[in-house]
Amino acid sequence: MAMRRRDFLKGAAAGGLLLAAAEPADARQPRKELPPKAVGILYDSTLCIGCKACVHACKQANNMPPVHRAGEEPLWDNPDDLSSRTLNIIKRYGSEGNKDTEGGFAFIKRHCMHCIDPACVSACPASALTKHPETGVVTYNKKACIGCRYCQIACPYNIPKFQWDSPFPEIVKCQLCSHLLAKGEISACCNVCPTGASLFGPVELLRAEAKRRLAMKPGEYHDFPVGRIDGGQTQQHQAASYVEHIYGEHELGGTQVLYLAGAPFSRLGLPELPDDSYVALADGIQYAIYKGMVYPLVVLGGLIYIIRNREEHKG
């Protein structure tokens, strides 16, 4: 009986899980640390007004073409989601009720998370995606890319996009305006945000700021940094009733883009993820395979999964 590709992949995954469970503790790789000069973004959904100035600024700074929805007159850029033409987008979840409440609506900003232990970098066989050793920014080198798109499959946040409509396609993703950082500037999205909802700065300071906001009493007025956390500009806003969680602080080993929100993150399209990095787990499995010569366990586990799965379907 012919084995389908999907069955093989599921079987391989099952074998990997068996191996992960069986591997010794010392085979697991240690968690990656935040780079020494790591920079990133703190996005506060409660401060976002959905103006999409950040989307427009991102396109200008990165020379990205406009996107027009089918059936609509092409008067302005109006993308539905991230694509090979859109690196950064503001989405609205919900349409009724009060903003930033359990049953109300909320905004969310999506772009590359610049993971501390990025799966896309680990999956790329040509080192087209790299993580800067000091700033931690994940950048893309089109000259090294072989077009395999493994980065798309590996990314748990579904960020990298492929230029299907180009004769010389590339992978497209936010690079935190690294060309602007090299000139001492900040990412374009944070530079134009009128409320400070997108805030640029050193990740350690952003984490501290996020914790400061979580400790605020809802309804009280406080000063909130605008543009960059260490830039000196502030605005007064009422503190929101935040969800008691900084998204990105621990997910998959942590990210350099952090989120605060007044509505559950699962309602805002952000995946629920474990604290352990997929990359560290995969590296541990690979280490066990090549050091312990236990590859047959993976194959056996995969075959067991496939056989059991087919027997269940027969029954």
VODREN-609935 format. One record per residue (C-alpha): residue in one letter; x, y, z. Coordinates in Angstrom, 1 decimal. Example, Ala and Ser with C-alpha at 12.3 -4.5 7.8 and 13.67 -1.06 7.14 Angstrom:
NODE   resn       px       py       pz
NODE      A     12.3     -4.5      7.8
NODE      S     13.7     -1.1      7.1
END
This chain:
NODE   resn       px       py       pz
NODE      M      0.0      0.0      0.0
NODE      A      1.4      3.4     -1.0
NODE      M      2.3      5.7      1.8
NODE      R      1.0      9.3      1.5
NODE      R      3.4     12.2      2.1
NODE      R      1.1     13.5      4.9
NODE      D      1.3     10.1      6.7
NODE      F      5.0     10.1      6.4
NODE      L      5.3     13.6      7.9
NODE      K      3.0     12.8     10.7
NODE      G      4.9      9.6     11.4
NODE      A      8.2     11.4     11.4
NODE      A      6.7     13.9     13.9
NODE      A      5.5     11.1     16.1
NODE      G      8.9      9.5     16.0
NODE      G     10.4     12.8     17.0
NODE      L      8.1     13.1     20.0
NODE      L      9.0      9.6     21.1
NODE      L     12.6     10.5     20.8
NODE      A     12.2     13.8     22.7
NODE      A     10.5     12.0     25.5
NODE      A     13.3      9.4     25.6
NODE      E     16.2     11.7     25.3
NODE      P     18.4     12.4     28.4
NODE      A     18.0     15.8     30.1
NODE      D     21.5     16.8     29.2
NODE      A     20.7     16.5     25.5
NODE      R     18.4     19.4     25.6
NODE      Q     20.0     22.7     24.5
NODE      P     20.1     25.6     27.0
NODE      R     17.8     28.5     26.4
NODE      K     19.2     31.3     24.3
NODE      E     19.9     34.6     26.1
NODE      L     18.8     38.0     25.0
NODE      P     21.6     39.6     22.9
NODE      P     23.6     42.3     24.8
NODE      K     22.2     45.3     22.8
NODE      A     18.9     43.8     21.9
NODE      V     16.3     46.3     20.6
NODE      G     12.7     45.7     19.8
NODE      I      9.2     47.0     20.1
NODE      L      6.5     47.2     22.8
NODE      Y      3.1     47.3     21.2
NODE      D      0.3     48.4     23.6
NODE      S     -3.0     47.4     22.1
NODE      T     -4.9     49.7     24.5
NODE      L     -3.2     52.8     23.2
NODE      C     -3.7     51.9     19.5
NODE      I     -6.4     53.9     17.7
NODE      G     -6.2     51.9     14.4
NODE      C     -5.0     54.9     12.4
NODE      K     -2.6     52.6     10.4
NODE      A      0.0     55.4     10.2
NODE      C      2.6     52.7     11.0
NODE      V      1.5     50.6      8.0
NODE      H      2.0     53.6      5.7
NODE      A      5.3     54.6      7.2
NODE      C      6.6     51.0      7.0
NODE      K      5.7     50.9      3.3
NODE      Q      7.5     54.2      2.6
NODE      A     10.6     53.3      4.6
NODE      N     10.9     49.9      2.9
NODE      N      9.8     50.8     -0.6
NODE      M      6.8     48.5     -0.6
NODE      P      4.0     48.8     -3.2
NODE      P      0.4     49.4     -2.2
NODE      V     -2.2     46.6     -2.0
NODE      H     -5.8     47.1     -3.2
NODE      R     -8.6     44.8     -2.3
NODE      A    -10.5     43.1     -5.1
NODE      G    -13.6     44.9     -6.2
NODE      E    -12.6     48.2     -4.5
NODE      E    -11.5     51.4     -6.3
NODE      P     -7.7     51.6     -5.9
NODE      L     -7.6     55.0     -4.1
NODE      W     -5.3     54.0     -1.2
NODE      D     -3.3     51.1      0.3
NODE      N     -5.7     48.7      2.0
NODE      P     -4.1     45.3      2.7
NODE      D     -6.0     42.5      4.4
NODE      D     -3.0     40.8      5.9
NODE      L      0.8     40.4      5.8
NODE      S      2.0     39.6      2.3
NODE      S      5.0     40.0      0.0
NODE      R      3.9     43.6     -0.3
NODE      T      3.1     44.3      3.4
NODE      L      5.5     43.9      6.3
NODE      N      3.4     45.4      9.0
NODE      I     -0.4     45.5      9.5
NODE      I     -3.0     46.7     12.0
NODE      K     -6.0     44.3     12.5
NODE      R     -9.2     44.9     14.3
NODE      Y    -10.8     42.1     16.2
NODE      G    -14.5     42.5     17.1
NODE      S    -16.9     45.1     16.0
NODE      E    -19.2     45.9     18.9
NODE      G    -18.9     46.7     22.6
NODE      N    -16.3     48.8     24.4
NODE      K    -12.7     48.8     23.2
NODE      D    -10.2     46.5     25.0
NODE      T    -12.8     44.6     27.0
NODE      E    -13.6     40.9     27.0
NODE      G    -16.6     41.2     24.7
NODE      G    -15.6     44.4     22.9
NODE      F    -13.1     45.1     20.1
NODE      A     -9.4     45.6     20.0
NODE      F     -6.5     46.3     17.6
NODE      I     -3.4     44.2     17.1
NODE      K     -0.3     44.9     15.2
NODE      R      1.4     42.1     13.4
NODE      H      5.0     41.8     12.0
NODE      C      8.1     39.8     12.7
NODE      M      8.6     39.0     16.3
NODE      H     12.4     38.9     16.1
NODE      C     12.6     35.8     18.3
NODE      I     15.5     35.3     20.7
NODE      D     15.8     31.8     19.3
NODE      P     14.3     32.2     15.8
NODE      A     13.0     29.0     14.1
NODE      C     13.3     30.7     10.7
NODE      V     17.1     31.1     11.2
NODE      S     17.5     27.6     12.4
NODE      A     15.5     26.2      9.4
NODE      C     17.3     28.1      6.7
NODE      P     19.8     25.8      5.0
NODE      A     21.6     28.7      3.3
NODE      S     22.0     31.2      6.1
NODE      A     19.8     33.7      4.2
NODE      L     18.2     34.6      7.5
NODE      T     20.5     35.6     10.3
NODE      K     20.2     37.1     13.8
NODE      H     22.5     40.0     14.6
NODE      P     24.7     39.0     17.5
NODE      E     24.3     42.3     19.3
NODE      T     20.9     43.9     18.4
NODE      G     19.2     40.5     17.8
NODE      V     17.4     41.8     14.7
NODE      V     16.6     39.0     12.3
NODE      T     17.5     40.1      8.8
NODE      Y     17.3     38.5      5.3
NODE      N     20.0     38.3      2.6
NODE      K     18.4     37.7     -0.8
NODE      K     21.7     36.8     -2.4
NODE      A     22.0     33.7     -0.1
NODE      C     18.4     32.6     -0.4
NODE      I     17.7     29.4     -2.4
NODE      G     13.9     29.8     -2.3
NODE      C     13.2     26.7     -0.3
NODE      R     10.7     28.5      1.9
NODE      Y     11.6     26.4      5.0
NODE      C     11.4     29.6      7.0
NODE      Q      7.7     29.9      6.2
NODE      I      7.0     26.4      7.5
NODE      A      9.2     26.9     10.6
NODE      C      7.8     30.2     11.8
NODE      P      5.2     29.7     14.5
NODE      Y      3.8     33.2     13.9
NODE      N      3.3     32.8     10.2
NODE      I      5.4     35.8      9.3
NODE      P      7.7     35.3      6.3
NODE      K      6.1     35.7      2.9
NODE      F      7.2     34.6     -0.6
NODE      Q      7.0     36.7     -3.7
NODE      W      5.0     34.4     -5.8
NODE      D      4.3     37.0     -8.5
NODE      S      8.0     37.9     -9.1
NODE      P     10.3     36.3    -11.7
NODE      F     13.1     36.6     -9.1
NODE      P     11.2     35.9     -5.8
NODE      E     12.4     36.7     -2.4
NODE      I     11.3     36.1      1.2
NODE      V      9.7     39.2      2.7
NODE      K      9.5     40.1      6.4
NODE      C     10.0     43.0      8.8
NODE      Q     13.6     43.6      9.5
NODE      L     13.0     46.2     12.1
NODE      C     14.1     48.9      9.6
NODE      S     17.7     47.7     10.1
NODE      H     18.7     50.2      7.4
NODE      L     17.4     53.0      9.6
NODE      L     19.0     51.6     12.8
NODE      A     22.3     51.7     11.0
NODE      K     21.9     55.5     10.7
NODE      G     21.0     55.9     14.4
NODE      E     17.2     56.2     13.7
NODE      I     14.4     54.0     14.9
NODE      S     11.9     51.8     13.1
NODE      A      9.5     53.8     10.9
NODE      C      6.3     52.3     12.6
NODE      C      7.4     53.6     16.0
NODE      N      8.6     56.9     14.7
NODE      V      5.1     57.9     13.4
NODE      C      2.8     56.3     16.0
NODE      P      0.8     59.3     17.4
NODE      T     -0.1     57.7     20.7
NODE      G      3.0     55.6     21.6
NODE      A      1.2     52.3     21.0
NODE      S      4.3     51.2     19.1
NODE      L      7.4     52.0     21.2
NODE      F     11.0     51.3     20.2
NODE      G     13.9     50.7     22.5
NODE      P     16.2     48.3     24.3
NODE      V     14.3     45.1     25.1
NODE      E     15.2     45.2     28.8
NODE      L     13.8     48.7     29.1
NODE      L     10.7     47.7     27.2
NODE      R     10.1     44.7     29.5
NODE      A     10.4     47.0     32.5
NODE      E      8.0     49.5     31.0
NODE      A      5.5     46.7     30.3
NODE      K      5.7     45.6     33.9
NODE      R      5.2     49.2     35.0
NODE      R      2.0     49.4     33.0
NODE      L      0.7     46.1     34.4
NODE      A      1.2     47.5     37.9
NODE      M     -0.9     50.7     37.1
NODE      K     -4.3     51.1     38.6
NODE      P     -6.9     51.1     35.7
NODE      G     -8.4     54.6     35.1
NODE      E     -5.5     56.6     36.6
NODE      Y     -3.5     58.9     34.4
NODE      H      0.2     58.2     33.8
NODE      D      3.0     59.4     31.4
NODE      F      3.6     57.0     28.5
NODE      P      6.7     57.3     26.3
NODE      V      6.2     58.0     22.7
NODE      G      8.4     57.0     19.7
NODE      R     11.3     55.5     21.6
NODE      I     11.4     54.6     25.3
NODE      D     14.6     56.6     25.9
NODE      G     13.7     59.6     23.8
NODE      G     12.2     61.8     26.5
NODE      Q      8.8     62.4     24.8
NODE      T      5.7     61.4     26.7
NODE      Q      1.9     61.6     26.6
NODE      Q     -0.6     61.2     29.3
NODE      H     -3.1     58.3     29.0
NODE      Q     -5.5     56.5     31.3
NODE      A     -4.1     53.2     32.4
NODE      A     -6.1     50.3     30.9
NODE      S     -7.3     47.1     32.6
NODE      Y     -4.6     44.9     31.1
NODE      V     -4.5     41.2     30.7
NODE      E     -1.9     40.1     33.3
NODE      H      0.6     38.9     30.7
NODE      I      3.4     40.3     28.6
NODE      Y      3.1     38.4     25.3
NODE      G      6.5     37.6     24.0
NODE      E      8.3     37.7     27.3
NODE      H      8.5     34.0     27.6
NODE      E      6.8     32.5     24.5
NODE      L      9.2     30.0     22.8
NODE      G     12.1     31.4     24.7
NODE      G     11.1     35.0     24.3
NODE      T     10.8     37.6     21.5
NODE      Q     12.1     41.1     21.0
NODE      V      8.6     42.3     20.1
NODE      L      6.3     42.5     23.2
NODE      Y      2.6     42.9     23.5
NODE      L      0.2     44.3     26.1
NODE      A     -3.6     44.1     25.6
NODE      G     -6.9     44.6     27.4
NODE      A     -8.4     41.6     25.6
NODE      P     -7.2     38.0     25.7
NODE      F     -4.3     37.5     23.2
NODE      S     -6.0     34.3     21.9
NODE      R     -8.9     36.6     20.7
NODE      L     -6.4     38.8     18.9
NODE      G     -5.0     36.2     16.6
NODE      L     -1.8     35.5     18.6
NODE      P     -1.0     31.8     19.1
NODE      E     -0.8     30.1     22.5
NODE      L      2.7     28.8     22.7
NODE      P      4.9     27.1     25.3
NODE      D      7.9     28.8     27.0
NODE      D     10.4     26.3     25.6
NODE      S     11.9     27.1     22.2
NODE      Y     11.1     24.8     19.4
NODE      V     14.6     25.3     18.1
NODE      A     16.2     24.2     21.4
NODE      L     14.0     21.1     21.4
NODE      A     14.8     20.3     17.8
NODE      D     18.5     20.8     18.5
NODE      G     18.3     18.5     21.4
NODE      I     16.6     15.8     19.3
NODE      Q     19.2     16.2     16.6
NODE      Y     22.0     16.0     19.2
NODE      A     20.5     12.8     20.6
NODE      I     20.2     11.3     17.1
NODE      Y     23.7     11.9     16.0
NODE      K     25.4     11.3     19.3
NODE      G     23.4      8.3     20.5
NODE      M     22.8      6.8     17.0
NODE      V     19.1      6.4     17.9
NODE      Y     17.7      7.3     14.4
NODE      P     16.0      3.9     14.2
NODE      L     13.8      5.0     17.1
NODE      V     12.5      7.8     15.0
NODE      V     11.7      5.5     12.1
NODE      L     10.1      3.0     14.5
NODE      G      8.0      5.6     16.2
NODE      G      6.8      6.9     12.8
NODE      L      5.8      3.4     11.6
NODE      I      4.0      2.7     14.8
NODE      Y      2.0      5.9     14.4
NODE      I      1.1      5.2     10.8
NODE      I      0.1      1.6     11.4
NODE      R     -2.1      2.5     14.4
NODE      N     -3.7      5.4     12.6
NODE      R     -4.7      3.2      9.6
NODE      E     -6.0      0.4     11.9
NODE      E     -8.2      3.0     13.7
NODE      H     -9.6      4.2     10.4
NODE      K    -10.3      0.6      9.3
NODE      G    -12.2      0.0     12.5
END
